[in-house]
């Protein structure tokens, strides 16, 4: 039985739909009603950019289907290795609107590869499910330049060894400050 003039705390676990709490005094005079509505889990649809360095610090924008609470939301990055070891890292949501959130990618180095994206609205206790992914890329390591010396007049073909090198057409080299 509830006592008159007493504050009560009620916790609802609502994943979708509406939960209600009501109190009606026997004489019908005092009434208390509380209704909580949840729109369900966050759905992720697009991430931009979709890749960045394994060292992190890339600001990404993710399209979402609903506003998320800025104070308690996180972007999650989940990696499952070939031996089924799960690594999850997260970062706070920096901005949130009804259709987009932004966050800064955390460092995962020395790991790299495709990470599944998710969003938590409760400080990381539970995570949305998503097929959206973000790819962490290791920076290239240069091991050798062939030939090591060449004439200053130019015209010599160079081979850069090492990797991993980007497969993008935006990749290039510069020698002496000149892009080649």
Secondary structure, 3 states (H helix, E strand, C coil): CCCCCCCCCCCCCCCCEEEEEEEECCCCCCEEEEEEEECCCCCEEEEECCEEECCCCCEEEEEECCCCCCCCCEEEEEEECCCCCEEEEEEEEEEECCCEEEEECCCCCCCCEEEEEEEECCCCCCCCCCCCEEEEECCCEEEEEECCCCCCCCCCCCEEEEECCCCCCCCCCEECCEEC
